Amino acid sequence: MSASPAGHSVCPILENHVEQMIAEALHRYGEEIDLVKWWARLRRDQSFFPDTGMYDWIEAQILYLLIRLRKPESLVEISPNYGYSTGFMLLAMNKNDRGQLYSFDLNAQFHRHALRNFAKVGIDASRQRFFAGDVRVDCYHSLPPTIDLLFMDPDHSDTFAEWYPDDLRPRIAANGLLHVHDVLRYGVKPNLGDEGEGLVLWQFIQEQHIPETNFMYVGEFVRAQPTRPEILRRLARYPFGETRIGTDGIEQNASLWLIRRPDHAPDG
């Protein structure tokens, strides 16, 4: 994946490396956010998304921007459901003219529904390959050997969470990214979904001594956003003139970004 040339960053120096990437991506590609907002507006359309989900607008902006910045070659998405977050990934990949997305879900019907939606609005889905089945068993052989960005939104059980840090994380390229939805620090449960995944991940971070500079919980970032440098405040929470846009009126941004550092460096 590409990165900014050493010594040429025009963004503020931030201690957290994920925040630094977001700032750089906003500087380079922030003007594109208005161009993908139309996809976010469809979130409330039940003909597109019968299950609204909890992927909030700041999460979506960060996902799009980091793909634009890092230009990953190999992306893996576990449990895309009806394809809301997939749409942002494809929009960024198509803008990059680069990358292959491997999507895994138990239900192929979700994918067929998503493909109809993508075709309806003109999102090119040719960069996506879909595999139906349990990624741990049925489709394991279809995983790419190296992953630049791994997006996890599975059943959020503790048993599934105990599997993928040990099994999938070593496939993530050095300085590659792990993104996990529906988790909060300490394993505190968000409004929906988490059945132990967040606690397992938090314990993993502690056991591996992953430094705070190498991961970021988006909900915490959003709460502190008013005190961040101006460039980070460009991420808008309520783009539609509404005061409540999350599922059931709750905007949580419950997700984690983690950088996998090279094996010879401090873990992360």
BAKOL-443928 format. One line per field, with one value per residue (C-alpha): x, y, z; residue number from 1; residue in one letter. Coordinates in steps of 0.1 Angstrom, whole numbers, plus 5000, padded with zeros to 4 digits. Layout:
<sites>
c1 <- c(X | ...)
c2 <- c(Y | ...)
c3 <- c(Z | ...)
pos <- c(NUM | ...)
code <- c(a | ...)
</sites>
This chain:
<sites>
c1 <- c(5000 | 5012 | 5020 | 5031 | 5067 | 5088 | 5092 | 5065 | 5034 | 5014 | 4992 | 4996 | 5019 | 4996 | 5007 | 4981 | 4991 | 4955 | 4945 | 4976 | 4964 | 4929 | 4944 | 4965 | 4936 | 4914 | 4940 | 4943 | 4908 | 4885 | 4867 | 4854 | 4833 | 4804 | 4806 | 4798 | 4773 | 4745 | 4752 | 4749 | 4716 | 4702 | 4708 | 4672 | 4658 | 4645 | 4643 | 4681 | 4688 | 4661 | 4684 | 4697 | 4727 | 4748 | 4776 | 4776 | 4786 | 4820 | 4829 | 4819 | 4839 | 4870 | 4867 | 4864 | 4893 | 4917 | 4912 | 4918 | 4950 | 4964 | 4953 | 4952 | 4956 | 4939 | 4908 | 4889 | 4854 | 4837 | 4799 | 4790 | 4753 | 4733 | 4764 | 4762 | 4798 | 4808 | 4795 | 4819 | 4848 | 4839 | 4835 | 4870 | 4886 | 4871 | 4883 | 4918 | 4914 | 4931 | 4924 | 4905 | 4877 | 4871 | 4837 | 4825 | 4790 | 4769 | 4740 | 4744 | 4710 | 4725 | 4750 | 4725 | 4705 | 4736 | 4745 | 4710 | 4715 | 4749 | 4737 | 4707 | 4729 | 4758 | 4785 | 4809 | 4811 | 4836 | 4864 | 4844 | 4846 | 4819 | 4821 | 4792 | 4798 | 4817 | 4851 | 4867 | 4857 | 4839 | 4858 | 4891 | 4910 | 4896 | 4913 | 4942 | 4976 | 4982 | 4956 | 4962 | 4928 | 4907 | 4872 | 4854 | 4817 | 4808 | 4784 | 4803 | 4806 | 4835 | 4842 | 4846 | 4866 | 4890 | 4896 | 4905 | 4932 | 4954 | 4944 | 4937 | 4958 | 4991 | 4979 | 4976 | 5005 | 5031 | 5015 | 4982 | 4949 | 4924 | 4889 | 4864 | 4828 | 4805 | 4832 | 4841 | 4871 | 4872 | 4845 | 4817 | 4787 | 4774 | 4736 | 4735 | 4754 | 4784 | 4782 | 4817 | 4838 | 4848 | 4861 | 4882 | 4897 | 4905 | 4922 | 4942 | 4954 | 4965 | 4982 | 5000 | 5011 | 4999 | 5006 | 4978 | 4995 | 4987 | 4949 | 4919 | 4883 | 4862 | 4836 | 4864 | 4878 | 4843 | 4838 | 4872 | 4868 | 4859 | 4894 | 4913 | 4932 | 4910 | 4916 | 4901 | 4870 | 4861 | 4845 | 4808 | 4786 | 4752 | 4754 | 4717 | 4704 | 4692 | 4701 | 4698 | 4710 | 4720 | 4698 | 4670 | 4684 | 4717 | 4750 | 4778 | 4806 | 4813 | 4844 | 4881 | 4910 | 4944 | 4977 | 4997 | 5033 | 5061 | 5071 | 5104 | 5086 | 5065 | 5033 | 5004)
c2 <- c(5000 | 5035 | 5060 | 5096 | 5104 | 5108 | 5143 | 5156 | 5155 | 5187 | 5174 | 5181 | 5156 | 5134 | 5108 | 5083 | 5068 | 5060 | 5097 | 5108 | 5087 | 5101 | 5137 | 5130 | 5114 | 5144 | 5167 | 5147 | 5134 | 5153 | 5171 | 5137 | 5132 | 5151 | 5129 | 5097 | 5112 | 5101 | 5064 | 5072 | 5088 | 5055 | 5039 | 5047 | 5032 | 4997 | 4986 | 4989 | 4980 | 4960 | 4957 | 4992 | 4982 | 5006 | 5017 | 5054 | 5083 | 5091 | 5054 | 5054 | 5085 | 5071 | 5038 | 5055 | 5079 | 5053 | 5032 | 5062 | 5070 | 5035 | 5021 | 4985 | 4957 | 4930 | 4937 | 4911 | 4917 | 4892 | 4895 | 4923 | 4917 | 4939 | 4958 | 4992 | 4994 | 4974 | 5003 | 5028 | 5003 | 4998 | 5035 | 5041 | 5012 | 5022 | 5058 | 5043 | 5020 | 4994 | 4965 | 4933 | 4928 | 4893 | 4892 | 4863 | 4857 | 4828 | 4840 | 4844 | 4861 | 4892 | 4894 | 4891 | 4919 | 4941 | 4934 | 4946 | 4977 | 4984 | 4980 | 5003 | 5032 | 5026 | 5013 | 4990 | 4958 | 4940 | 4944 | 4922 | 4884 | 4869 | 4835 | 4820 | 4799 | 4799 | 4815 | 4794 | 4761 | 4763 | 4792 | 4793 | 4783 | 4813 | 4838 | 4857 | 4849 | 4885 | 4911 | 4948 | 4957 | 4932 | 4944 | 4923 | 4925 | 4889 | 4874 | 4893 | 4861 | 4855 | 4822 | 4838 | 4866 | 4841 | 4826 | 4855 | 4875 | 4843 | 4830 | 4860 | 4887 | 4871 | 4874 | 4911 | 4928 | 4948 | 4981 | 4968 | 4976 | 4956 | 4972 | 4957 | 4969 | 4968 | 4968 | 4993 | 4996 | 4972 | 4951 | 4975 | 4964 | 4988 | 4991 | 4962 | 4931 | 4925 | 4890 | 4890 | 4900 | 4934 | 4920 | 4893 | 4920 | 4943 | 4914 | 4906 | 4942 | 4941 | 4907 | 4917 | 4950 | 4969 | 5006 | 5032 | 5048 | 5019 | 5016 | 5038 | 5033 | 5055 | 5063 | 5078 | 5097 | 5112 | 5123 | 5140 | 5154 | 5190 | 5192 | 5177 | 5197 | 5216 | 5191 | 5162 | 5184 | 5183 | 5149 | 5158 | 5139 | 5149 | 5154 | 5153 | 5182 | 5157 | 5156 | 5118 | 5095 | 5063 | 5032 | 5040 | 5075 | 5065 | 5073 | 5052 | 5048 | 5016 | 5003 | 4997 | 5005 | 4987 | 4989 | 4957 | 4967 | 4946 | 4916 | 4932 | 4963 | 4967 | 4947 | 4965)
c3 <- c(5000 | 4993 | 5020 | 5021 | 5012 | 5043 | 5054 | 5031 | 5053 | 5054 | 5082 | 5119 | 5138 | 5158 | 5183 | 5171 | 5137 | 5127 | 5133 | 5114 | 5084 | 5086 | 5087 | 5056 | 5038 | 5046 | 5032 | 5000 | 4994 | 5018 | 4989 | 4977 | 5008 | 4993 | 4963 | 4983 | 5006 | 4983 | 4992 | 5029 | 5023 | 5010 | 5044 | 5055 | 5023 | 5033 | 4996 | 4997 | 5033 | 5050 | 5080 | 5087 | 5108 | 5129 | 5106 | 5112 | 5089 | 5105 | 5103 | 5066 | 5059 | 5076 | 5057 | 5023 | 5031 | 5043 | 5013 | 4991 | 5010 | 5014 | 4980 | 4992 | 4967 | 4987 | 5010 | 5029 | 5043 | 5066 | 5067 | 5043 | 5049 | 5024 | 5013 | 5029 | 5040 | 5008 | 4987 | 5003 | 4998 | 4961 | 4955 | 4970 | 4952 | 4919 | 4924 | 4931 | 4900 | 4921 | 4945 | 4949 | 4975 | 4989 | 5006 | 5028 | 5041 | 5052 | 5031 | 4994 | 4992 | 5008 | 4980 | 4953 | 4969 | 4971 | 4935 | 4924 | 4944 | 4930 | 4895 | 4902 | 4913 | 4890 | 4915 | 4896 | 4916 | 4893 | 4919 | 4944 | 4947 | 4969 | 4987 | 5005 | 5036 | 5069 | 5062 | 5089 | 5071 | 5038 | 5022 | 5041 | 5009 | 4991 | 5014 | 4998 | 5013 | 5021 | 5033 | 5032 | 5048 | 5069 | 5077 | 5103 | 5110 | 5119 | 5144 | 5172 | 5194 | 5217 | 5199 | 5165 | 5180 | 5195 | 5161 | 5138 | 5157 | 5158 | 5124 | 5101 | 5117 | 5106 | 5070 | 5073 | 5056 | 5075 | 5082 | 5070 | 5087 | 5107 | 5110 | 5134 | 5136 | 5167 | 5194 | 5221 | 5244 | 5274 | 5257 | 5268 | 5247 | 5221 | 5216 | 5192 | 5184 | 5206 | 5222 | 5236 | 5206 | 5220 | 5253 | 5235 | 5212 | 5241 | 5260 | 5229 | 5226 | 5262 | 5260 | 5228 | 5244 | 5213 | 5219 | 5220 | 5190 | 5168 | 5173 | 5175 | 5187 | 5165 | 5192 | 5213 | 5184 | 5177 | 5213 | 5213 | 5178 | 5189 | 5205 | 5176 | 5149 | 5124 | 5097 | 5117 | 5126 | 5089 | 5094 | 5097 | 5121 | 5108 | 5071 | 5064 | 5085 | 5111 | 5147 | 5150 | 5122 | 5139 | 5142 | 5167 | 5170 | 5183 | 5167 | 5183 | 5157 | 5176 | 5157 | 5159 | 5136 | 5142 | 5124 | 5122 | 5126 | 5111 | 5133 | 5143 | 5156 | 5187 | 5181 | 5166)
pos <- c(1 | 2 | 3 | 4 | 5 | 6 | 7 | 8 | 9 | 10 | 11 | 12 | 13 | 14 | 15 | 16 | 17 | 18 | 19 | 20 | 21 | 22 | 23 | 24 | 25 | 26 | 27 | 28 | 29 | 30 | 31 | 32 | 33 | 34 | 35 | 36 | 37 | 38 | 39 | 40 | 41 | 42 | 43 | 44 | 45 | 46 | 47 | 48 | 49 | 50 | 51 | 52 | 53 | 54 | 55 | 56 | 57 | 58 | 59 | 60 | 61 | 62 | 63 | 64 | 65 | 66 | 67 | 68 | 69 | 70 | 71 | 72 | 73 | 74 | 75 | 76 | 77 | 78 | 79 | 80 | 81 | 82 | 83 | 84 | 85 | 86 | 87 | 88 | 89 | 90 | 91 | 92 | 93 | 94 | 95 | 96 | 97 | 98 | 99 | 100 | 101 | 102 | 103 | 104 | 105 | 106 | 107 | 108 | 109 | 110 | 111 | 112 | 113 | 114 | 115 | 116 | 117 | 118 | 119 | 120 | 121 | 122 | 123 | 124 | 125 | 126 | 127 | 128 | 129 | 130 | 131 | 132 | 133 | 134 | 135 | 136 | 137 | 138 | 139 | 140 | 141 | 142 | 143 | 144 | 145 | 146 | 147 | 148 | 149 | 150 | 151 | 152 | 153 | 154 | 155 | 156 | 157 | 158 | 159 | 160 | 161 | 162 | 163 | 164 | 165 | 166 | 167 | 168 | 169 | 170 | 171 | 172 | 173 | 174 | 175 | 176 | 177 | 178 | 179 | 180 | 181 | 182 | 183 | 184 | 185 | 186 | 187 | 188 | 189 | 190 | 191 | 192 | 193 | 194 | 195 | 196 | 197 | 198 | 199 | 200 | 201 | 202 | 203 | 204 | 205 | 206 | 207 | 208 | 209 | 210 | 211 | 212 | 213 | 214 | 215 | 216 | 217 | 218 | 219 | 220 | 221 | 222 | 223 | 224 | 225 | 226 | 227 | 228 | 229 | 230 | 231 | 232 | 233 | 234 | 235 | 236 | 237 | 238 | 239 | 240 | 241 | 242 | 243 | 244 | 245 | 246 | 247 | 248 | 249 | 250 | 251 | 252 | 253 | 254 | 255 | 256 | 257 | 258 | 259 | 260 | 261 | 262 | 263 | 264 | 265 | 266 | 267 | 268)
code <- c(m | s | a | s | p | a | g | h | s | v | c | p | i | l | e | n | h | v | e | q | m | i | a | e | a | l | h | r | y | g | e | e | i | d | l | v | k | w | w | a | r | l | r | r | d | q | s | f | f | p | d | t | g | m | y | d | w | i | e | a | q | i | l | y | l | l | i | r | l | r | k | p | e | s | l | v | e | i | s | p | n | y | g | y | s | t | g | f | m | l | l | a | m | n | k | n | d | r | g | q | l | y | s | f | d | l | n | a | q | f | h | r | h | a | l | r | n | f | a | k | v | g | i | d | a | s | r | q | r | f | f | a | g | d | v | r | v | d | c | y | h | s | l | p | p | t | i | d | l | l | f | m | d | p | d | h | s | d | t | f | a | e | w | y | p | d | d | l | r | p | r | i | a | a | n | g | l | l | h | v | h | d | v | l | r | y | g | v | k | p | n | l | g | d | e | g | e | g | l | v | l | w | q | f | i | q | e | q | h | i | p | e | t | n | f | m | y | v | g | e | f | v | r | a | q | p | t | r | p | e | i | l | r | r | l | a | r | y | p | f | g | e | t | r | i | g | t | d | g | i | e | q | n | a | s | l | w | l | i | r | r | p | d | h | a | p | d | g)
</sites>
